[in-house]
Every structure is written in structure tokens, then in C-alpha cells.
């Protein structure tokens, strides 16, 4: 099944074990179990190369001390895995705050970024972390942002610039994940405007998730920015291809982090997580994406050449049920899809 390509490295996200879980949903799945599920999955001798982390309890507390970080590194290394991108807990329930909020809220946002950079650097210094990307978003709703679009975009950009200063001090970059549930980032046009307003290329970039970005094309939460042609739907492959081509041409130059995913054209919210692009299994019969082909729209430039901007790619199965997450067949299906992406859009060092 392999092609000989060794890049991009194949990572699995740990946060599906906790995002959307909790008292008003299913119980969380602990980090040890998520790591074990990842490490135990192999197809024709090929396995995952690493994991991406959410720096929040109950997995990796943002205030973890040096001993806890070393213990985490030892645990991951013992499974033959590396650590890649880290998600900063910028949301109020996890100790963060709105990037366009009050002075205190914006400071809480920046503190979450700084503490994430500290952990990220420690993991790099240990030698277990191979990436330098911290994932963020605006931590506010499209509805709140819409009360003053221009003013709020200006506030978010100012907060992001301060976050960029922090990240630079630790040798990190920031990846803003575009989702329809984050204000000022809830459409492809608004996302591009925010990146340009932040104006820190090389420090901040775009985190493209195939499931979330697909809903950009239909204009969820921003119908004025719909790309799919009038009268067309996601059931029309040609219309989908054309829309994805327009979107990726605009956002690919900013893309520094990439999530392989499938989407059925619907939204899903679970627990405390707002409604956003629904993640599906790769072989979901209602999936609208040709994962391998459409991944190439992000990983190759307009001339078809590899950008090599993402040295690892990650699967995001956020809000999968615990039954799905605990089933080895789920991970075999996911790994198979990721191997195909690397076979077609990868390279060797």
C-alpha cells in the first residue's frame, strides 16, 4: 500500500477523546487510551507517525509542570510516536477568552497562547516534538462578531498580532483554524481578511480542515460568501471541485497545518462544542469529499507542484462517538485514507 514516500508524516488528533465530551454528553476518553489506539493501528506495516495534542485537562493540562511534560514525552516515545501541532485552550471554559473581548478576556487568550508555547518548546527541547505550530481561533461566535464586523475584525487582528509576538519568542507559529463557528473566521472571505489584517505572514497562517472548509463553500453562517454556484449543491461533484478550487487558491498560500477529514455536508454540535462541520468516517456513504483528490487541492499549488508547507498531516475525528473511537476498524479506515493522501501527495526527504 505504501509508495515509498516518508512525508508528510501521518498524525492522529488526541482531542476527539475530550472535545464534545463531558457531563452533558459522553464521558471523555483518556489520553493513554487515545495514544494506545493510535499506536496499535497498522496497515501493511505502516502506522501513524505521531499525535497532535490539545493542551487542556483532562489530557494535557495547560499548567503541566516539567515532570508531567517529561512523563508525557516518555509515554509517547515509548509507543514510537512523535508530537506535532498543539491546540491552545483559548476558550473561556478552558481558561482562555475572546480575542475581541474585554481587556481581561483578551489577556486570558494571550496567556493561553503563551502557556501553550512554553509547553511546546519544552517538548521540542526534549526532542519528542517535531513541529512548531500552535493552533488558535478567535474564541467568539459569528453572532457576536456580526454586531460590528469591521471593528471586531480589527480587535481580533490586534490580539492575534500580540499572540504572534509571543509565539515568535518561543520559535512557534500560529495556525488559525477556519470553522463556521468562530467569529471573523466563519467564512473563507472573512478568514482571508483576518489573516491579511493580522499581517504577520511567516508567523501566523491557516489551519485547513477538509470537513470544516467544505462548509465554507456553501456559505454556512455567511451566505454572502457562498462559492457553490446558484442552484448547485454538494451532491454535484463538478460544482464541489470548482468551489474548492476557488477557496484553496485563496487560502492555500496561508496554509501551514492540515487536517484530513470527511464531511457529509451537515453540521454537528456536541456537549460544549458549537455546531460546525460534521466529521465523518472516510468511507461514509454520504461523504461529499474525494479525500485523496481534494487533499491535493490544499497540498499542491496551482501548477500541481507539491507545496511541502505541511511536513505532517493530521486526522481530525472531532465529535465521533465513543463507540466509533474505541473500534479498531475506525482507525484502520482513517489510516488507510491518510496513507493514500501521502501516496499521492507526499515526498521523501
Buried (B, 14 or more C-beta within 10 A) or exposed (E): EEEEBEBBBBBBBBBBBBBBBBEEBBEBBBBEBBBEBBBEBEBEEBBBBBBBBBBBBEBBBBEBEEEEBBEBBEBBBEBEBBBBBBBBBBBBEBBBBBBBBEEEBBBBBBBBBBBBBBBBBBBBEBEBBBBBBBBBBBBBBBEBBBEEBEEBBBBBBBBBBBBBEBBBEBEBBBBBBBBBBBBBBBBBBBBBBBBEBBEBEEBBBBBBBBBBBBBBBBBBBBEEBBBBEEEBEBEBEEBBEBBBEBBBEBBBBBBBBBBBBBBBBBBBEBBBBBBBBBBBBBEBEEBBBBBBBBBBBBBBBEEEEBBEBBBBBBBBBBBBBBEBBEBEEBBEBBBBBBBBBBBBBBBEE
